[in-house]
Amino acid sequence: MFSARDKVVIEDLAGAEVASVHRHLVALRPTYEIRIGGEKAAEVRKNLFTPFRDKFTIDVPGPDDLTMKGDLLDHEYVIERDGQEVAAVSKRWLTIRDTYAVKVPPGEDPLLVIAGVLALDLALAREAKKDEKKQKDEE
């Protein structure tokens, strides 16, 4: 995985790009585009007005959109389609770098799920930077 500001690239073992996640610069709410194999696979948008919980929509072409929701404090998330869980995500606290455990059942696209989790991580990191800057400005 290669990460640049507001963009993450997932590479295979040979170093070829298999997927990427990047932030839309102009959007009313945090929005990230997932590309798999060079093609747009989904957009991840943070839902507004969800106090104490993070909620994101993974908008895929067609009717099979996913919802990613979780606990802001515990960093535990589930990804659902029509109310059915398709993946579970847990952030590990006791590591040097951010680490997520992602459980994806057979039949689901693991690359789409992992890219969705990376979009979540980019959005949360961006929010943390904003909060940090706001706190410094207030001091």
Secondary structure by P-SEA (a helix, b strand, c coil): ccccccbbbbbccccccccccccccccccbbbbbbccccccbbbbbbcccccbbbbbbcccccbbbbbbbbccccbbbbbccccccbbbbbbcccccbbbbbbbcccccaaaaaaaaaaaaaaaaaaaaaaaaaaaaac
